[in-house]
Amino acid sequence: MSDAPDLTCPLPCSDYPRVVLAHGGGGRVMHRLIRELFVAAFDSPWLAAGHDGAVIDPGSGALALTTDAFTVRPLFFPGGDIGSLAVHGTVNDLAMCGARPRYLTASFVLEEGLPIDELRRIVASMAGAARRSGVAVVAGDTKVVERGKGDGVYIAVTGVGQVESRAPIAPERVRPGDVVLVSGPVGDHGVAVMTAREGIGIETDLVSDSAPVADAVLALIRAGVDVRCLRDPTRGGLATVLCEIASAAGIGVRVAEEAIPVRPAVADACELLGLDPCYVACEGRFVAFVPEADGERALAILRATPGGEGARRIGRATSEPPGTVVLEGALGGERVLDMLSGEQLPRIC
């Protein structure tokens, strides 16, 4: 019997008569819904790849295309808001394809009664984030739903980028022996949103890590680092993306607990809330798999790039057991980092 984690949910998609919150939580329930419903229905090789975006070739050069929807509560949180988050989340998905973000479209679903001053703040924040990310918002749409049916505002964004990586960036390129890098401390975004939402009085200046990461990614690519795979640990956090990559690549991953960068304030808040930092979302970090020979150089490049000063080497890819992520404890023990069945933190991106 294989020791690989089961990435299916406890019940098949068809056994859920209605949508539940876990269908959007980033865990096994969501992944099975996507695989059994959407991927099966649309029958697209790009969807089947399970990447953050699709790399396509329209005849004039490779483009990356992605789309995302944002439903965070509260709308404003320490370090950001739903507007800047919508830009950062989209341009970061393009960066995970090895692309330089270029253009965005945005659709707003507004709830009747939303104060115009709040909407103005959100749009201004979104515009500022787009300028800082080097992208133009070129088209959009606006809809209004009845009071009580929209949670203030939802934003859906589509992004287009120009691919700069010559080699594909995908899980199937990961090889045993590759090293795993993370671009900075994990869990900041999820904890910042949760503490703001619940009114938890933790005395800290912790803010969301929401930020664009393309500069750091492109610095690796332009330096000639053989970037095998990239993923930003949003819903489900670091553990979930490592499980996704291990399963898709058919490799194992071993991670050293003491090497994972976690701010003390995040660790304290997670202990208070009963959360594991490895499963808490980030919005300005990414995981990179690179060959061992490129590991130290890649780490130095990340640390020299604004936003990447806290980059760390946290583990390595192995040949066995395939599809399994093992966390090596600081005191010598080990445990498997499995994908969550449902959700740990709802509505944070």
Secondary structure per residue as TSV (DSSP state, phi and psi in degrees):
chain	resnum	aa	ss	phi	psi
A	1	M	-	360.0	136.9
A	2	S	-	-72.5	144.6
A	3	D	-	-90.1	0.6
A	4	A	S	-64.4	142.5
A	5	P	-	-67.0	146.6
A	6	D	-	-83.2	112.1
A	7	L	-	-88.0	9.6
A	8	T	S	-88.0	160.8
A	9	C	-	-88.2	165.5
A	10	P	S	-58.4	-32.4
A	11	L	S	-121.8	138.8
A	12	P	-	-62.3	158.0
A	13	C	G	-51.2	-40.8
A	14	S	G	-68.5	-16.3
A	15	D	G	-85.4	-3.1
A	16	Y	-	-99.5	107.6
A	17	P	S	-70.8	-19.3
A	18	R	S	-139.6	158.5
A	19	V	-	-68.2	137.2
A	20	V	-	-119.2	164.0
A	21	L	G	-58.2	-32.2
A	22	A	G	-62.7	-20.9
A	23	H	G	-66.4	-13.7
A	24	G	G	-118.5	13.4
A	25	G	S	-89.1	-4.8
A	26	G	S	89.9	-1.4
A	27	G	S	-97.4	-159.0
A	28	R	H	-65.4	-33.8
A	29	V	H	-61.0	-46.2
A	30	M	H	-65.6	-43.6
A	31	H	H	-63.4	-37.0
A	32	R	H	-72.0	-36.8
A	33	L	H	-59.0	-46.9
A	34	I	I	-61.6	-46.4
A	35	R	I	-68.7	-45.6
A	36	E	I	-83.3	-23.5
A	37	L	I	-105.3	-63.7
A	38	F	I	-73.8	-51.0
A	39	V	I	-62.8	-41.2
A	40	A	H	-64.6	-39.5
A	41	A	H	-72.5	-42.6
A	42	F	H	-86.3	-18.2
A	43	D	-	49.2	53.5
A	44	S	-	-116.2	131.5
A	45	P	H	-64.2	-28.5
A	46	W	H	-68.3	-41.5
A	47	L	H	-66.5	-41.0
A	48	A	H	-61.7	-25.2
A	49	A	T	-67.7	-22.0
A	50	G	T	64.9	30.9
A	51	H	-	-92.5	174.5
A	52	D	S	-72.5	-16.9
A	53	G	S	-161.8	-178.5
A	54	A	E	-117.4	137.9
A	55	V	E	-99.1	120.5
A	56	I	E	-125.5	160.5
A	57	D	-	-126.7	97.7
A	58	P	-	-81.0	4.3
A	59	G	S	110.8	-14.9
A	60	S	S	-121.0	21.5
A	61	G	S	123.0	152.8
A	62	A	-	-72.0	133.9
A	63	L	E	-119.3	149.6
A	64	A	E	-107.4	139.4
A	65	L	E	-131.8	134.8
A	66	T	E	-148.0	162.1
A	67	T	E	-146.3	150.6
A	68	D	E	-155.4	157.5
A	69	A	E	-126.4	146.3
A	70	F	E	-128.4	127.6
A	71	T	-	-140.9	57.9
A	72	V	-	-88.0	148.6
A	73	R	S	-138.5	126.6
A	74	P	S	-73.0	161.7
A	75	L	S	-65.6	-29.8
A	76	F	E	-119.0	131.2
A	77	F	E	-142.3	164.3
A	78	P	T	-57.9	120.3
A	79	G	T	93.8	0.4
A	80	G	E	173.2	-168.0
A	81	D	E	-160.8	177.2
A	82	I	H	-63.1	-26.9
A	83	G	H	-69.9	-54.3
A	84	S	H	-65.2	-36.3
A	85	L	H	-60.8	-39.7
A	86	A	H	-63.2	-38.0
A	87	V	H	-70.9	-50.5
A	88	H	H	-61.6	-43.2
A	89	G	H	-61.5	-36.3
A	90	T	H	-77.4	-47.3
A	91	V	H	-66.4	-29.1
A	92	N	H	-70.5	-34.6
A	93	D	H	-64.4	-36.4
A	94	L	H	-65.7	-41.7
A	95	A	H	-61.3	-34.1
A	96	M	T	-66.3	-15.0
A	97	C	T	-92.1	3.9
A	98	G	T	77.3	28.7
A	99	A	E	-116.1	151.2
A	100	R	E	-88.9	117.1
A	101	P	E	-61.2	139.1
A	102	R	E	-126.2	-50.3
A	103	Y	E	-135.6	148.3
A	104	L	E	-130.5	150.4
A	105	T	E	-118.9	152.8
A	106	A	E	-138.4	134.2
A	107	S	E	-118.8	131.1
A	108	F	E	-111.6	128.2
A	109	V	E	-109.1	108.7
A	110	L	E	-102.2	140.8
A	111	E	E	-91.7	135.1
A	112	E	T	-52.6	129.4
A	113	G	T	101.0	-10.2
A	114	L	-	-61.2	125.1
A	115	P	-	-60.5	132.5
A	116	I	H	-60.5	-34.0
A	117	D	H	-61.9	-38.2
A	118	E	H	-66.5	-43.1
A	119	L	H	-62.4	-40.5
A	120	R	H	-61.5	-41.7
A	121	R	H	-62.6	-41.8
A	122	I	H	-64.7	-45.4
A	123	V	H	-66.6	-40.5
A	124	A	H	-63.2	-40.9
A	125	S	H	-64.6	-41.4
A	126	M	H	-63.7	-42.4
A	127	A	H	-63.2	-42.1
A	128	G	H	-64.1	-41.9
A	129	A	H	-64.2	-36.9
A	130	A	H	-65.3	-43.3
A	131	R	H	-62.5	-44.4
A	132	R	H	-66.9	-26.0
A	133	S	H	-89.2	-4.3
A	134	G	T	74.1	29.4
A	135	V	-	-121.6	156.1
A	136	A	E	-112.1	137.3
A	137	V	E	-87.9	114.2
A	138	V	E	-110.0	-10.3
A	139	A	E	-162.8	164.0
A	140	G	E	-172.2	-177.1
A	141	D	E	-155.0	152.9
A	142	T	E	-135.0	132.9
A	143	K	E	-131.0	153.6
A	144	V	E	-124.9	132.5
A	145	V	E	-112.4	163.5
A	146	E	-	-64.3	154.2
A	147	R	T	-53.3	133.8
A	148	G	T	88.6	0.8
A	149	K	S	-122.3	13.7
A	150	G	S	-138.3	-3.5
A	151	D	S	56.4	35.3
A	152	G	S	92.2	-76.4
A	153	V	E	-157.1	139.2
A	154	Y	E	-115.8	145.4
A	155	I	E	-129.2	128.7
A	156	A	E	-114.0	131.7
A	157	V	E	-129.6	136.5
A	158	T	E	-114.2	138.9
A	159	G	E	-126.4	146.7
A	160	V	E	-125.5	135.8
A	161	G	E	-137.5	161.5
A	162	Q	E	-97.2	120.4
A	163	V	E	-71.3	129.3
A	164	E	-	-108.8	-18.7
A	165	S	-	-74.7	130.4
A	166	R	S	-77.3	-35.5
A	167	A	S	-95.8	148.9
A	168	P	-	-59.5	144.2
A	169	I	-	-111.5	105.0
A	170	A	S	-161.8	155.7
A	171	P	G	-56.1	-34.6
A	172	E	G	-65.8	-11.4
A	173	R	G	-89.1	-8.1
A	174	V	-	-70.3	137.8
A	175	R	-	-125.5	149.5
A	176	P	T	-54.8	135.8
A	177	G	T	101.5	-19.6
A	178	D	-	-61.7	149.8
A	179	V	E	-99.5	153.6
A	180	V	E	-109.7	123.4
A	181	L	E	-114.6	146.8
A	182	V	E	-123.6	138.7
A	183	S	S	-79.0	-6.2
A	184	G	S	174.4	-177.2
A	185	P	-	-58.8	143.0
A	186	V	S	-103.6	154.5
A	187	G	S	92.8	-5.8
A	188	D	H	-59.8	-46.1
A	189	H	H	-63.7	-51.4
A	190	G	H	-59.4	-41.8
A	191	V	H	-70.9	-39.5
A	192	A	H	-61.3	-41.9
A	193	V	H	-70.2	-43.9
A	194	M	H	-64.0	-43.7
A	195	T	H	-67.5	-34.8
A	196	A	H	-68.9	-39.6
A	197	R	H	-68.5	-44.0
A	198	E	H	-89.9	-5.4
A	199	G	T	67.8	32.6
A	200	I	-	-77.8	123.8
A	201	G	-	-85.1	67.9
A	202	I	-	-90.4	123.3
A	203	E	-	-78.5	94.2
A	204	T	-	-157.7	155.4
A	205	D	-	-97.3	21.7
A	206	L	-	-60.7	132.8
A	207	V	-	-129.8	163.5
A	208	S	-	-59.1	148.4
A	209	D	-	-88.2	9.7
A	210	S	-	-51.5	118.0
A	211	A	-	-171.1	157.4
A	212	P	-	-76.1	145.8
A	213	V	-	-117.5	3.7
A	214	A	H	-60.8	-37.3
A	215	D	H	-59.3	-42.7
A	216	A	H	-67.7	-42.3
A	217	V	H	-63.0	-47.4
A	218	L	H	-68.1	-28.4
A	219	A	H	-62.7	-39.9
A	220	L	H	-63.4	-48.0
A	221	I	H	-64.1	-45.3
A	222	R	H	-69.1	-21.6
A	223	A	T	-83.5	-2.8
A	224	G	T	86.9	11.8
A	225	V	-	-67.9	133.1
A	226	D	-	-80.6	87.0
A	227	V	-	-77.6	112.9
A	228	R	-	-78.6	-48.4
A	229	C	E	-151.3	145.6
A	230	L	E	-132.4	147.2
A	231	R	E	-157.6	137.4
A	232	D	-	-96.9	129.4
A	233	P	-	-83.0	76.7
A	234	T	-	-86.9	-113.3
A	235	R	T	-57.8	128.0
A	236	G	T	91.8	-13.4
A	237	G	H	68.1	-164.8
A	238	L	H	-59.1	-46.4
A	239	A	H	-59.7	-41.3
A	240	T	H	-66.3	-43.7
A	241	V	H	-68.4	-33.8
A	242	L	H	-65.3	-39.3
A	243	C	H	-64.1	-42.1
A	244	E	H	-59.6	-47.4
A	245	I	H	-68.2	-43.3
A	246	A	H	-60.0	-43.2
A	247	S	H	-66.5	-46.1
A	248	A	H	-67.8	-35.2
A	249	A	H	-86.9	-14.8
A	250	G	T	68.3	33.4
A	251	I	-	-124.2	170.1
A	252	G	E	-100.1	162.1
A	253	V	E	-134.9	132.3
A	254	R	E	-117.4	129.6
A	255	V	E	-125.8	137.2
A	256	A	E	-90.6	120.0
A	257	E	G	-56.8	-42.9
A	258	E	G	-70.0	-15.7
A	259	A	G	-86.7	-17.3
A	260	I	S	-73.8	120.5
A	261	P	-	-76.8	120.7
A	262	V	-	-135.5	124.5
A	263	R	-	-65.3	146.6
A	264	P	H	-55.2	-39.3
A	265	A	H	-63.6	-36.5
A	266	V	H	-68.8	-44.8
A	267	A	H	-60.0	-43.2
A	268	D	H	-64.4	-44.4
A	269	A	H	-65.7	-39.7
A	270	C	H	-64.6	-38.0
A	271	E	H	-64.8	-40.4
A	272	L	H	-66.1	-39.1
A	273	L	H	-91.2	-4.4
A	274	G	T	73.2	34.9
A	275	L	-	-110.7	157.5
A	276	D	-	-102.9	120.4
A	277	P	G	-56.7	-25.3
A	278	C	G	-67.0	-16.7
A	279	Y	G	-110.4	7.2
A	280	V	S	-93.2	136.7
A	281	A	-	-68.6	147.6
A	282	C	-	-118.3	158.3
A	283	E	S	-134.5	12.4
A	284	G	S	-148.9	28.3
A	285	R	-	-129.7	161.8
A	286	F	-	-149.1	158.4
A	287	V	E	-106.9	136.1
A	288	A	E	-128.3	134.3
A	289	F	E	-103.9	123.1
A	290	V	E	-135.1	158.2
A	291	P	-	-61.2	152.8
A	292	E	G	-53.2	-40.0
A	293	A	G	-63.8	-24.7
A	294	D	G	-98.9	-2.1
A	295	G	H	-59.7	-53.7
A	296	E	H	-67.5	-38.2
A	297	R	H	-66.0	-42.4
A	298	A	H	-62.6	-41.4
A	299	L	H	-63.5	-41.3
A	300	A	H	-64.9	-38.9
A	301	I	H	-63.8	-44.9
A	302	L	H	-61.8	-44.4
A	303	R	H	-67.9	-20.8
A	304	A	T	-90.1	-2.0
A	305	T	S	-102.1	133.0
A	306	P	T	-53.0	129.0
A	307	G	T	95.2	-15.1
A	308	G	-	-108.4	12.2
A	309	E	T	-59.6	-28.2
A	310	G	T	-95.6	17.9
A	311	A	-	-61.7	144.5
A	312	R	E	-140.2	151.5
A	313	R	E	-88.4	121.3
A	314	I	E	-115.1	-11.9
A	315	G	E	-179.6	-162.0
A	316	R	E	-152.6	156.6
A	317	A	E	-86.1	143.2
A	318	T	E	-129.3	167.4
A	319	S	S	-84.7	-24.1
A	320	E	S	-139.4	150.6
A	321	P	S	-78.9	136.8
A	322	P	T	-61.2	139.5
A	323	G	T	78.8	7.6
A	324	T	-	-117.4	136.4
A	325	V	E	-110.2	122.9
A	326	V	E	-113.3	128.1
A	327	L	E	-97.4	120.5
A	328	E	E	-87.7	113.9
A	329	G	-	-69.8	154.9
A	330	A	T	-63.8	-25.7
A	331	L	T	-99.4	9.7
A	332	G	S	106.5	-15.1
A	333	G	-	-79.8	173.3
A	334	E	E	-136.0	151.2
A	335	R	E	-149.1	152.6
A	336	V	E	-83.0	130.7
A	337	L	-	-91.6	99.9
A	338	D	-	-92.9	163.7
A	339	M	-	-74.8	138.6
A	340	L	-	-61.4	145.9
A	341	S	S	-69.2	-47.6
A	342	G	S	-119.0	-99.8
A	343	E	-	-144.5	150.0
A	344	Q	S	-105.4	-41.1
A	345	L	S	-128.2	107.9
A	346	P	-	-78.9	150.3
A	347	R	S	54.1	56.2
A	348	I	-	-120.3	7.2
A	349	C	-	-160.2	360.0
